[in-house]
Amino acid sequence: MIQTFNEKTTEYAYQKAAEKIEGSINRLLKTHGTINLAVPGGRSVAGIFNYLKNKEIDWQKIHIFMIDERLVEITDSESNFLLVQKHLTDELIKKGKMSQENLHPFILDETE
């Protein structure tokens, strides 16, 4: 379902988006053992992640996959996966709320 927001500030829109994602995740977890969260690239999602990491979600049951990644190493400053780590998953992992194994980045293989 597509829902639009007409908010006056970007921060409020980030907060509302995080609340919607939290609700969807928690609804899905009532009927599924684990769920996959497909994460797009781009810098604008970082604001949503900053709110999402503080939501009441069983992060151990969430697997995060990148659906849009630049063809760079995952440690490169242009990597979307690095952005997800900095704004969402590093803190969750540090606090023991998520396992590193739940992260699934695109790995650049330069051997081909």
Phi, psi and chi 1 to 4 in degrees:
 res  aa     phi    psi   chi1   chi2   chi3   chi4
   1 MET       -  132.7  171.0  170.8   64.4      -
   2 ILE   -94.6  132.6  -63.7  174.7      -      -
   3 GLN  -130.6  136.3 -174.0  170.2    5.6      -
   4 THR  -107.7  152.0   58.9      -      -      -
   5 PHE  -124.3  137.1  -61.1   97.1      -      -
   6 ASN  -117.1   72.7  -64.8  -45.8      -      -
   7 GLU   -96.3  154.5  -52.9  -53.1  -24.5      -
   8 LYS   -82.9  -22.5  -63.9 -179.0 -171.6 -139.5
   9 THR  -127.7  149.4   68.6      -      -      -
  10 THR   -64.0  -41.4  -56.6      -      -      -
  11 GLU   -60.6  -40.6  -74.3  -58.6  -47.2      -
  12 TYR   -65.6  -39.3 -173.2   73.2      -      -
  13 ALA   -63.5  -41.6      -      -      -      -
  14 TYR   -59.2  -45.5  -70.0  155.0      -      -
  15 GLN   -61.9  -46.2 -177.7  179.9    1.5      -
  16 LYS   -65.4  -39.7  -65.4  -55.3  -79.9 -177.9
  17 ALA   -62.4  -43.3      -      -      -      -
  18 ALA   -61.8  -39.0      -      -      -      -
  19 GLU   -64.6  -40.8  -71.2  171.9    7.8      -
  20 LYS   -65.6  -42.4  -69.9  -68.9 -177.8 -175.9
  21 ILE   -64.4  -43.9  -65.7  167.8      -      -
  22 GLU   -56.6  -47.8  173.4 -168.1   26.7      -
  23 GLY   -60.6  -43.5      -      -      -      -
  24 SER   -65.0  -44.2  -65.6      -      -      -
  25 ILE   -61.3  -48.1  -72.3  172.2      -      -
  26 ASN   -66.8  -33.4  -74.2  -30.7      -      -
  27 ARG   -65.0  -44.5  -94.0 -168.5  -51.9  -78.1
  28 LEU   -64.5  -37.2  -73.9  166.9      -      -
  29 LEU   -68.0  -17.0  -75.0  175.0      -      -
  30 LYS   -69.4  -23.8  -71.7  179.0 -177.7  177.4
  31 THR  -122.6   -2.8   57.1      -      -      -
  32 HIS  -130.3  141.7  -63.2   76.7      -      -
  33 GLY   -68.3  -41.2      -      -      -      -
  34 THR  -140.2  160.4   61.2      -      -      -
  35 ILE  -135.8  156.6   63.8  168.0      -      -
  36 ASN  -103.3  131.5  -63.1  -30.8      -      -
  37 LEU  -109.5  112.4  179.4   62.6      -      -
  38 ALA   -87.6  120.9      -      -      -      -
  39 VAL  -109.7  125.6  176.9      -      -      -
  40 PRO   -79.8  166.9   31.8  -36.3      -      -
  41 GLY   -86.0 -179.5      -      -      -      -
  42 GLY   105.2  151.3      -      -      -      -
  43 ARG   -78.2  -22.9  -57.6  -69.4  175.7 -131.6
  44 SER   -66.3  -25.8   60.6      -      -      -
  45 VAL   -71.7  -16.9  -64.0      -      -      -
  46 ALA   -58.1  -38.9      -      -      -      -
  47 GLY   -62.5  -38.2      -      -      -      -
  48 ILE   -66.9  -43.7  -62.4  169.6      -      -
  49 PHE   -59.7  -37.1  -64.4  153.2      -      -
  50 ASN   -60.3  -31.7  -71.5  -28.9      -      -
  51 TYR   -87.1  -38.6  -73.5   98.7      -      -
  52 LEU   -62.6  -35.9 -167.3   59.0      -      -
  53 LYS   -64.9  -16.6   67.8 -175.5  172.9 -171.1
  54 ASN   -99.6    4.2  -64.2  -48.9      -      -
  55 LYS   -82.5  158.6  -62.9  -64.5 -178.1 -173.7
  56 GLU   -80.5   88.2  -66.0  -64.2  -38.9      -
  57 ILE  -133.8  139.3  -64.7  170.8      -      -
  58 ASP   -80.4   84.7 -173.3  -10.3      -      -
  59 TRP   -64.0  -20.2  -69.5  103.6      -      -
  60 GLN   -65.4  -19.2  -65.8  -66.8   -6.3      -
  61 LYS  -100.4    8.4  -64.3  179.8  178.8 -179.5
  62 ILE  -110.8  130.3  -49.6  -61.5      -      -
  63 HIS  -110.6  128.7  -74.5  -97.3      -      -
  64 ILE  -105.8  125.2  -64.1  179.0      -      -
  65 PHE  -120.0  139.4  -69.2   84.6      -      -
  66 MET   -83.0  131.5  -60.3  -55.6  -60.0      -
  67 ILE  -108.9   -3.2   58.5  170.6      -      -
  68 ASP  -152.0  115.1  178.1   25.3      -      -
  69 GLU  -138.9  145.3 -179.2   61.0  -78.3      -
  70 ARG   -76.2  152.7  -65.9  179.7  174.1   95.8
  71 LEU   -84.6   70.8  -67.5  177.5      -      -
  72 VAL  -137.3  165.3  -63.8      -      -      -
  73 GLU   -61.1  150.4  -63.3  -70.1  -28.7      -
  74 ILE   -68.4  -11.8   62.2  173.6      -      -
  75 THR   -94.8   -3.9   55.5      -      -      -
  76 ASP   -69.6  144.7 -171.2  -76.6      -      -
  77 SER   -62.7  -18.8   63.3      -      -      -
  78 GLU   -91.4   -1.5  -67.9  -63.0  -48.2      -
  79 SER   -72.0  129.3  167.4      -      -      -
  80 ASN   -67.4  -33.2  -70.1  -39.9      -      -
  81 PHE   -63.3  -40.2 -176.6   73.9      -      -
  82 LEU   -60.8  -38.9 -176.9   63.8      -      -
  83 LEU   -61.8  -43.3  178.5  124.5      -      -
  84 VAL   -62.0  -42.5  171.4      -      -      -
  85 GLN   -60.4  -49.8  -74.2 -177.2  -57.7      -
  86 LYS   -64.7  -37.6  -73.6 -177.2  177.0  179.5
  87 HIS  -101.5   -7.8  -66.7  -84.6      -      -
  88 LEU  -139.1  -63.3  179.7   63.4      -      -
  89 THR   -82.8  -31.3   60.7      -      -      -
  90 ASP   -56.0  -46.6  -81.8   -5.4      -      -
  91 GLU   -67.3  -40.4 -173.8  174.7  -32.6      -
  92 LEU   -62.3  -42.3  -66.3  171.0      -      -
  93 ILE   -67.5  -44.6  -68.4  167.6      -      -
  94 LYS   -58.7  -37.1 -176.8 -168.9 -102.6 -173.5
  95 LYS   -85.3    0.7  -69.3 -179.4  176.6  179.1
  96 GLY    76.8   15.8      -      -      -      -
  97 LYS   -87.6  -16.7  -66.4 -178.2  176.5 -175.9
  98 MET  -144.3  147.3  176.2  179.6  -99.6      -
  99 SER   -92.2  144.4  -62.6      -      -      -
 100 GLN   -56.9  -32.1 -177.5   73.9   35.0      -
 101 GLU   -65.7  -13.5  -67.3   76.8   29.0      -
 102 ASN   -84.7    0.2  -69.0   23.4      -      -
 103 LEU  -102.5  133.5  -55.1  179.5      -      -
 104 HIS  -132.1   83.9  -53.3  -79.3      -      -
 105 PRO   -81.2  162.8   31.9  -36.4      -      -
 106 PHE   -75.7  132.7  -72.8  155.7      -      -
 107 ILE  -108.0  122.2  -56.2  -64.2      -      -
 108 LEU   -73.0  122.3  177.5   63.3      -      -
 109 ASP  -109.0  104.2 -177.2    0.2      -      -
 110 GLU   -89.8    9.1  -63.8 -171.8   64.1      -
 111 THR   -81.6  -14.0   60.1      -      -      -
 112 GLU   -88.0      -  -65.6 -177.8   15.1      -
